[in-house]
């Protein structure tokens, strides 16, 4: 199989490992990098006009996220997107369940007021950038209300990178997230963590279904 297509722009001035990982993750999720495809530091660095150091960091990030399998002296190999996305979603769902239950049980008047304001703004907008920002705002409130443990915050950071990429590939998922987030906020404000978790699971499944359909369409 061929290596990734040349980037639309050089990464000479954006050479951090995180940025290179963002670029490769988008290609994997969009189906531009096929399962089993080999990724070498030398080839990627040449294509992105950067050094091997950020590429090495990027491959480590993607291995930790489950998108790449690293092999000694051979480089990285792209893993099936269905497995990678499903594994990430399952871990996030478990963590979200913990956070949702704790937030619902510990919700204060201050946090409730903040969620109400976010819900009002989400209801009033269909602007993708505003929706993305508000969805992250509501998670900030949930995690603070739940006094979420550090491990949950680490999983959230990984989830945020993956979700951002999915939204780039499947813009329709943004509206799904908007409506789903409104349901979750309503459940949390009702102090019903289980219903919040169920609404989140339904929203996540719908987003993943949209992604899989987009990948299947790309492969045809």
N, C-alpha and C positions, 0 to 999 in steps of 0.2 A: 504494500500500500504506500501511497505517496505521503510526504510530510505535509503539515498544514500549509494552506495557501499563504502567500506573502501578505503581511498586514497592510491595511490601507494607509497606515502612517507608521513611521519609525518610532521606536520607543527610547530613542537615545536620551531624551530629556525626561522620560517617565520609566526609569529602569528598575524600580523596586520589585521585589519578588511578588508582592501583592498585586501589582498592576499586570505583571506577566501572567500570574495565575488567573486574574479576571479575564484576560484575553483568551487563554486556553480553555477556561471553563465555559465561556460563551460558545466556543467552537464545538466543545464536547456536547453541551446541552442542545445546541442547534443541529447536531448530527453531522457537522462538517468534519469532525474527527470520528472515525468509525471504531467500534469495539475491536480491540486487538491491535490497533495501530500503534506503531512504535514511535516514541517521542525521545529524541536525543538532545542533550544540552547544546551540542555544537550546531546542529541544524536550526533549532529554534532561535538560538542567539544570533545566528547569521540572518535569519529571516526577519527578526525584530530589530536588528541593528543594535544589539546591546551585548553586554558581557555574559559569560556563563554563570556568574554568581547569582544574579536575580532569577535566572532560569532554574538553577538548582533549588533555590528557595521556593520557587513556584511549584516545582514538581513535588517537593515535600509537602506543601500546603494541600495540593490536590490529592496526594496519597492519603493524608489525614482526613480529607473530606470524602474519600471513597471513590474518587473519579479516576484514579490512576494506580496501577500496581508497579512498584519499583523492583527491578532485578539488578543484582550486582553485575557491573561491567556491561550491562545491556541497555540501561536507561529505563524509561517508563513505558507502560503499555496501557492504553485506554480501556477502562472497564465498561461493561454494558450499562447504558444510561438508566435502563429500567431498574437495575439492581442498585446503582448508586443513589438515584433519587429516592427510591423506596426506602432504603436504609436510613438516609438522612431524615426522611419524613417520619419514619417510625420512632427514631430517637427524639426528634423534636416533639412529636405527639406525647410521648411519655413525660418529657420535661414540662410541656405546656400544661398537662393535666395536673401536675404537682403545683405549678404556679397558679393556675386558675382556681383550684380548690383553696389554696392558702389565701389568695387575694379576696375571694368571696367571703371567707370566714373572718378576715381581718379588715375588711373595707371600712374606712372611716368616712366621715362626712366630707372631709377635704378631698380624698381620693374620688369619692362618688361625684362630687361637683366637677372635678377635672374630667372624669369619664363622660359626664353629661355634656360638657362643653365640646369635647372631641366628637361625640355622637352627633351633636347639632351641626358641627362643621362638615362632618362626613356626609350627612344627609343633604347638605346644601351644595355640595360640589361633585363634579364629575371630571375634574381636571386630574390627569394621571399623577403629576408631580405632587399635587396637594394631597391626593389619596395616599400615596406612598409615605409622605411625611406624617400624616395623621395616623396611619397604621403603626408607624414606629412610635409615635407619641403615646398611643394607647398601651403599647407594650411597655413603655417606660413606666407608666402609671401602674400597670399590673405587677411588674417586677418589684417596684418600690412598695406597693401595698402588701405584696406577699413576702417581703424581705427575702427575695429569691437568693438561694445559695450560689456561690461562685461558679459551681459546675454548670448551673442552669444558664448563667450569663455567658459562659464560654460557648455552650451549645447555641445560644441565641446569636452570637457573633457569626458562627459558621452558617447558621440558617439564613441570616441576613444576606450573606454573600451569594448563597444559592438562589434565594428568592429574587434578589435583584436581577440575576441572570435570567431566571425564568420569565420575569416580566419583560425583559428585553426581547426574548424569543417569542413569547405569547402575550401580547398586549391585552388580549381579552381577559386574562387572568386578573388584571387590576380591578375590573368591575366586580368580579367574583369576590375578591378580597374586601372590597368596600362593603358589599352587602353582608358578607360573612362576618366581618368585624363588627358591624352594627348589631348583629344577632348576639355575638359574644359579649359585647358591652352590656346589652340589655340583661343577659343572664347574670353577669357579674354584679350588676346593680341590684338584681333581685336576690343576691347572695346565693346563687345556684351554680356552684362550681362544676357540677356534673353536666348540666345543660350547656354551660359555656364550653366545656371540653368536647361535647358531642357536636356543637355548632362548628367548633374549630376543625374537628375531624372531617365533617362534611365539606367544609370549605376547602380543606387541603386536598381531599379526594377529587373535587371538581377541578381544582387547579392542575393536579397531576394528569387528569384525564385530558384536559386541554393541551398540556405539553406533549403527551404521548401521541395525540392526534396530529399535532404540528410536526412531530418527528416522522411519523408514518407518511405524512404528506410530502415531506422533504425527501424521503427515501424513494418515492415513486418517480 
